[in-house]
Amino acid sequence: MIRPLIKYSIVGCSGVVINTVTYFYLVNKFLFSYNKAAVIAFLIALISNYNLNSYFTFLFKFSNLTNYFVLFFKYFIANILGLLINLSVLNLFIHIYSVEYNFYGQLIGIACAMSVSFLISLKKIFIYEQ
C-alpha cells in the first residue's frame, strides 16, 4: 500500500499544480467567484489525475473505451466527496481568515480531500491489491 500511496502523491502533486494554477487564473485574471473557480479547477485536475492514476499509480489496463468511461464516471462520483471537502475547507478558511487568504484555503482543502480520494480510488475504483 505504500508504493501506490507514493505514486498517488506524485500524481496528486501534479494535480495540485494544475488545480492551483487554474484556480489562480480564474479568480485573479478572469474574475470568477471562488467557488466557481474551485469547481472548474477541480474538474480539470480530476481529468488529469484520473489518466495518470489509471496508468501510473494503479497500472490499470482498460479493456475498451466503454470500460474507460465507466471507471471515469465512478472516479468522478467518488471524487465529488473530495470536492465537497475542498469547498468546505475553502469557505471555512475564507470565513475565518478573510478573503485575502483564499489561495491558502484552496491548498489546505486539496490536502484534506486527498486522503479520502486515495482510499476510495484504491479500494473501490481501481481495486488495487498487492
C-alpha atoms as one frame of an Amber mdcrd trajectory, in Angstrom:
protein
   0.000   0.000   0.000   2.984   2.342   0.436   4.066   2.189  -3.219   0.673
   3.223  -4.646   0.386   5.933  -1.981   3.736   7.385  -3.075   2.707   7.249
  -6.744  -0.716   8.691  -5.891   1.036  11.525  -4.060   3.227  12.254  -7.088
   0.163  12.375  -9.311  -1.557  14.442  -6.628   1.267  16.985  -6.727   0.762
  17.425 -10.451  -2.963  17.771  -9.789  -2.311  20.414  -7.131  -0.241  22.412
  -9.622  -2.959  22.118 -12.281  -5.686  22.932  -9.754  -3.986  25.921  -8.145
  -2.752  27.481 -11.384  -6.225  27.129 -12.902  -7.840  28.483  -9.711  -5.420
  31.431  -9.535  -6.046  32.468 -13.133  -9.798  32.049 -12.945 -10.061  34.149
  -9.771  -7.424  36.790 -10.476  -7.418  37.158 -14.259 -10.947  36.172 -15.265
 -12.691  37.327 -12.047 -14.577  34.081 -11.407 -16.107  33.594  -7.959 -14.014
  31.483  -5.566 -16.431  28.562  -5.579 -16.926  28.529  -9.344 -13.147  28.709
  -9.878 -12.596  25.892  -7.363 -15.104  23.634  -9.148 -13.626  24.266 -12.608
 -10.074  23.789 -11.312 -11.202  20.560  -9.631 -12.669  19.196 -12.876  -9.569
  19.957 -14.928  -7.258  18.407 -12.322  -9.613  15.423 -11.962  -9.309  14.510
 -15.644  -5.530  14.703 -15.485  -5.324  12.758 -12.225  -7.647  10.045 -13.494
  -5.477   9.357 -16.510  -2.214   9.480 -14.561  -3.546   7.358 -11.694  -5.018
   4.799 -14.083  -1.799   4.159 -15.928   0.960   5.175 -13.495  -0.333   4.573
  -9.965  -2.582   1.552 -10.354  -1.166   0.195 -13.643  -4.712  -0.305 -14.849
  -5.322  -1.634 -18.346  -8.644  -0.696 -19.906 -10.213  -3.458 -21.950 -12.123
  -0.983 -24.125 -13.300   2.611 -24.340 -16.550   1.833 -22.528 -14.559   0.452
 -19.589 -12.510   3.669 -19.534 -15.606   5.873 -19.287 -17.422   3.648 -16.778
 -14.432   3.817 -14.431 -14.067   7.554 -15.077 -17.686   8.037 -14.026 -17.057
   6.053 -10.817 -13.869   8.042 -10.195 -15.749  11.293 -10.782 -18.549  10.357
  -8.373 -16.077   9.208  -5.727 -14.115  12.432  -6.028 -17.201  14.589  -5.562
 -16.697  13.880  -1.845 -13.209  15.341  -2.211 -14.672  18.416  -3.892 -17.168
  18.873  -1.059 -14.348  18.628   1.485 -12.284  21.102  -0.564 -15.130  23.620
  -0.852 -15.963  23.298   2.850 -12.385  23.993   3.900 -12.028  26.837   1.363
 -15.198  28.576   2.550 -14.400  27.998   6.225 -10.912  29.420   5.694 -12.312
  32.499   3.912 -14.936  32.949   6.635 -12.378  32.725   9.479  -9.351  34.469
   7.959 -10.868  36.697   5.236 -10.974  36.526   1.504  -7.350  37.644   1.066
  -6.251  34.180   2.175  -8.471  32.195  -0.221  -5.473  30.666  -2.027  -4.247
  29.059   1.223  -7.729  27.761   1.903  -7.726  26.154  -1.537  -4.385  24.421
  -0.869  -5.469  23.160   2.551  -8.785  21.978   1.103  -6.960  19.976  -1.558
  -4.735  18.376   1.079  -7.729  17.418   3.226  -9.526  15.825   0.286  -6.520
  13.776  -0.888  -6.602  11.020   1.731 -10.300  10.375   1.199  -9.990  10.219
  -2.582  -6.920   7.953  -2.356  -8.724   5.371  -0.210 -11.794   5.405  -2.440
  -9.643   5.017  -5.568  -7.588   2.250  -4.010 -10.474   0.185  -2.645 -13.456
   0.963  -4.873 -12.361   2.218  -8.287  -9.160   0.504  -9.383  -9.373  -2.228
  -6.719  -5.628  -2.360  -6.184  -4.325  -5.434  -4.400  -0.710  -6.411  -3.958
